[in-house]
Amino acid sequence: MTKLSVNINKIATLRNSRGANNPDLIKVALDCERFGAQGITVHPRPDERHIRYTDVYDLKSLINNELNIEGNPTEKKFVDLVLAIKPTQVTLVPDAEGQLTSNHGWDTMKHQQYLKDLVAQFQSAGIRVSIFVDPTIKMVEAAATTGTDRIELYTEAYASRYHQDRQAAVEPYINAARAANDVGLGINAGHDLDLNNLQFFAQQIPKLLEVSIGHALISDALYLGLENTIQLYLRKLSYE
């Protein structure tokens, strides 16, 4: 079964809007685990507009399952944080400063040596590394030569085309996943996956290990409740 990692950035955004500790980010993370999530994802950005760096330290000491830290490694502060925390996984994302949300994968050919050096640095600290990529075979194959453990397929293009032609929308991802399988890369996926499009995607992608979902899941929880929402997402991943 594909694992579900819940991205809790939106919880931090809501908390920060009032300057206190409501909702309690740590309690939400622990509840997500208690409700069945196999991982927690955070994406601290330089301006700390949602997840704060202190949050990551608190989470590391309290959560029981996998911690996935996403971010742009061009920020030394981010690299230092990851090496200090030693999460289960770091996902390298090429965000620009001030970017609203992630919107593209790495050019793994252009940044080959840079990524190779980062992968080696994180792996030497015992951290699993995933590189955020678009569903392009040449980018997947170049990612493999960096030594990374996994890739995370950026799924916004799939989600945006799902209702028009879901088979056409998923086809590039199937091809990219097959290429990843051929070169021994683990496969994660994330961005705009939701209760409508998740099950089909998971059924089509061979050896999909993990999805990271935040915005849609937290939005669904406003209507359905957090525990029920997590259970619904897990059912989609178990193909029920």
C-alpha positions as CSV (number, residue, x, y, z in Angstrom):
1,M,0.0,0.0,0.0
2,T,1.2,3.5,-0.8
3,K,2.0,5.5,2.3
4,L,0.2,8.8,3.1
5,S,2.3,11.7,4.4
6,V,0.2,14.6,5.6
7,N,1.6,18.0,4.8
8,I,0.7,20.3,7.8
9,N,1.8,23.6,6.4
10,K,-1.8,24.9,6.2
11,I,-2.3,24.2,9.9
12,A,0.7,26.4,10.6
13,T,-0.7,29.1,8.3
14,L,-3.9,29.1,10.3
15,R,-2.1,29.2,13.6
16,N,0.2,32.0,12.5
17,S,-2.7,34.2,11.4
18,R,-3.6,34.9,15.0
19,G,-0.2,34.8,16.6
20,A,-1.0,32.3,19.3
21,N,-1.0,28.4,19.3
22,N,-4.4,27.6,18.0
23,P,-4.6,25.2,16.3
24,D,-1.8,23.4,18.0
25,L,0.5,22.2,15.2
26,I,2.1,19.5,17.2
27,K,-1.2,18.1,18.4
28,V,-2.5,18.0,14.9
29,A,0.6,16.2,13.7
30,L,0.2,13.6,16.5
31,D,-3.5,13.2,15.7
32,C,-2.7,12.7,12.0
33,E,-0.5,9.8,13.1
34,R,-3.1,8.5,15.5
35,F,-5.7,8.6,12.7
36,G,-3.5,6.5,10.4
37,A,-1.1,8.7,8.5
38,Q,2.2,7.0,8.0
39,G,4.2,10.3,7.7
40,I,4.2,14.0,8.4
41,T,5.5,16.5,5.8
42,V,6.7,20.1,6.5
43,H,8.0,22.6,4.0
44,P,9.7,25.5,5.9
45,R,10.4,28.5,3.8
46,P,12.8,31.3,4.5
47,D,10.1,33.8,5.6
48,E,8.6,31.1,7.9
49,R,5.1,32.2,6.8
50,H,3.7,28.8,7.8
51,I,6.1,26.2,9.2
52,R,8.7,27.7,11.5
53,Y,12.1,26.3,12.0
54,T,11.3,25.8,15.7
55,D,8.3,23.7,14.7
56,V,10.5,21.2,12.9
57,Y,12.6,20.6,16.1
58,D,9.5,20.1,18.1
59,L,8.1,17.7,15.6
60,K,11.2,15.6,15.4
61,S,11.2,14.9,19.1
62,L,7.5,13.9,19.3
63,I,6.2,12.2,16.2
64,N,6.5,8.5,15.9
65,N,6.4,7.9,12.1
66,E,8.3,9.3,9.2
67,L,9.2,13.0,9.1
68,N,9.7,14.4,5.6
69,I,11.2,17.9,5.3
70,E,10.7,19.6,1.9
71,G,12.6,22.7,0.8
72,N,15.1,24.5,-1.4
73,P,18.6,23.5,-0.5
74,T,20.1,26.7,-1.9
75,E,19.2,28.2,1.5
76,K,22.1,27.3,3.9
77,K,19.6,27.6,6.8
78,F,17.5,24.9,5.3
79,V,20.5,22.5,4.8
80,D,21.7,23.2,8.3
81,L,18.2,22.4,9.7
82,V,18.0,19.1,7.8
83,L,21.4,18.0,9.0
84,A,20.6,18.9,12.6
85,I,17.2,17.2,12.6
86,K,18.1,14.2,10.5
87,P,14.5,13.4,9.3
88,T,13.6,10.2,7.7
89,Q,13.5,11.9,4.3
90,V,14.5,15.3,2.8
91,T,12.8,16.3,-0.4
92,L,14.7,18.8,-2.5
93,V,12.4,21.3,-4.2
94,P,13.6,24.2,-6.5
95,D,11.4,26.9,-5.0
96,A,12.3,30.5,-5.6
97,E,12.3,32.9,-2.6
98,G,8.8,34.1,-1.9
99,Q,7.2,31.5,-4.2
100,L,3.6,30.9,-3.3
101,T,3.8,27.1,-3.8
102,S,6.0,24.6,-5.7
103,N,5.4,24.8,-9.4
104,H,8.1,22.9,-11.2
105,G,10.7,20.1,-10.7
106,W,14.5,20.2,-11.0
107,D,16.4,20.3,-14.2
108,T,18.4,17.3,-13.1
109,M,20.8,17.6,-16.0
110,K,21.6,21.3,-15.6
111,H,22.0,20.9,-11.8
112,Q,23.5,17.4,-11.9
113,Q,26.7,18.1,-9.9
114,Y,25.0,20.4,-7.4
115,L,22.4,17.7,-6.7
116,K,24.9,15.0,-6.5
117,D,26.9,16.8,-3.9
118,L,23.7,17.5,-1.8
119,V,22.5,13.9,-2.1
120,A,25.9,12.6,-0.8
121,Q,25.9,15.1,2.0
122,F,22.4,14.2,3.3
123,Q,22.9,10.4,2.8
124,S,26.1,10.5,4.8
125,A,24.0,11.8,7.7
126,G,21.6,8.8,7.3
127,I,18.8,10.8,5.6
128,R,16.8,9.4,2.7
129,V,16.8,11.8,-0.3
130,S,14.0,12.5,-2.8
131,I,14.3,15.0,-5.7
132,F,11.2,16.8,-6.9
133,V,10.9,16.3,-10.7
134,D,8.5,16.8,-13.6
135,P,7.2,13.6,-15.3
136,T,9.9,13.6,-18.0
137,I,11.9,10.5,-18.6
138,K,15.2,12.3,-19.2
139,M,14.9,14.2,-15.9
140,V,14.1,11.0,-14.1
141,E,17.1,9.2,-15.6
142,A,19.4,12.2,-14.8
143,A,18.0,12.2,-11.2
144,A,19.2,8.6,-10.9
145,T,22.8,9.6,-11.7
146,T,22.8,12.0,-8.7
147,G,22.6,9.0,-6.4
148,T,19.2,10.0,-4.9
149,D,17.1,7.3,-3.3
150,R,13.8,8.6,-4.7
151,I,12.1,11.1,-6.8
152,E,8.8,12.9,-6.1
153,L,6.7,13.3,-9.2
154,Y,5.2,16.8,-9.4
155,T,1.5,16.0,-10.1
156,E,-0.1,19.5,-10.7
157,A,-0.3,18.8,-14.5
158,Y,-2.1,15.5,-13.8
159,A,-4.6,17.1,-11.5
160,S,-5.4,20.0,-13.8
161,R,-6.1,17.6,-16.7
162,Y,-7.8,14.8,-14.7
163,H,-11.4,15.7,-15.4
164,Q,-10.8,16.3,-19.1
165,D,-9.0,13.1,-19.9
166,R,-7.6,11.2,-17.0
167,Q,-5.8,8.6,-19.1
168,A,-4.0,11.2,-21.1
169,A,-3.3,13.1,-17.9
170,V,-1.6,10.1,-16.2
171,E,0.3,8.8,-19.2
172,P,3.5,10.9,-18.8
173,Y,3.6,9.8,-15.1
174,I,3.3,6.1,-16.0
175,N,6.2,6.5,-18.4
176,A,8.3,8.4,-15.9
177,A,7.5,5.8,-13.2
178,R,8.6,3.0,-15.5
179,A,11.8,4.8,-16.2
180,A,12.3,5.3,-12.4
181,N,11.7,1.6,-11.8
182,D,14.2,0.7,-14.5
183,V,17.0,2.7,-12.8
184,G,16.1,1.6,-9.3
185,L,14.6,4.8,-8.0
186,G,11.8,4.9,-5.4
187,I,8.8,6.9,-6.4
188,N,6.9,9.5,-4.3
189,A,4.3,12.0,-5.7
190,G,2.6,15.1,-4.6
191,H,0.8,18.4,-5.5
192,D,-2.9,18.8,-6.0
193,L,-3.8,15.2,-5.4
194,D,-7.2,14.9,-3.8
195,L,-10.1,12.5,-3.1
196,N,-11.2,12.8,-6.7
197,N,-8.0,12.0,-8.5
198,L,-5.8,10.1,-6.0
199,Q,-7.1,6.5,-6.4
200,F,-6.8,6.5,-10.2
201,F,-3.3,7.9,-10.0
202,A,-2.2,5.4,-7.4
203,Q,-3.6,2.5,-9.4
204,Q,-1.8,3.6,-12.5
205,I,1.7,4.3,-11.1
206,P,3.8,1.2,-10.7
207,K,5.5,0.9,-7.3
208,L,4.3,4.2,-5.9
209,L,5.7,4.4,-2.4
210,E,4.4,7.6,-0.9
211,V,2.1,10.6,-1.6
212,S,2.4,13.9,0.3
213,I,-0.9,15.7,0.5
214,G,-1.7,18.9,2.4
215,H,-3.9,21.6,0.9
216,A,-6.7,19.3,-0.4
217,L,-6.7,17.1,2.7
218,I,-6.9,20.0,5.2
219,S,-9.6,21.6,3.1
220,D,-11.6,18.4,3.1
221,A,-11.2,18.1,6.8
222,L,-13.1,21.4,7.3
223,Y,-16.2,19.6,6.1
224,L,-15.5,16.0,6.9
225,G,-13.4,16.1,10.0
226,L,-9.7,15.3,10.2
227,E,-9.9,11.7,11.3
228,N,-12.6,10.8,8.7
229,T,-10.6,12.6,6.0
230,I,-7.4,10.8,6.6
231,Q,-9.3,7.5,6.6
232,L,-10.9,8.4,3.3
233,Y,-7.5,9.2,1.7
234,L,-6.1,5.9,3.1
235,R,-8.9,4.0,1.5
236,K,-8.1,5.6,-1.9
237,L,-4.6,4.4,-1.5
238,S,-5.7,0.9,-0.7
239,Y,-8.0,0.9,-3.8
240,E,-11.1,0.2,-1.8
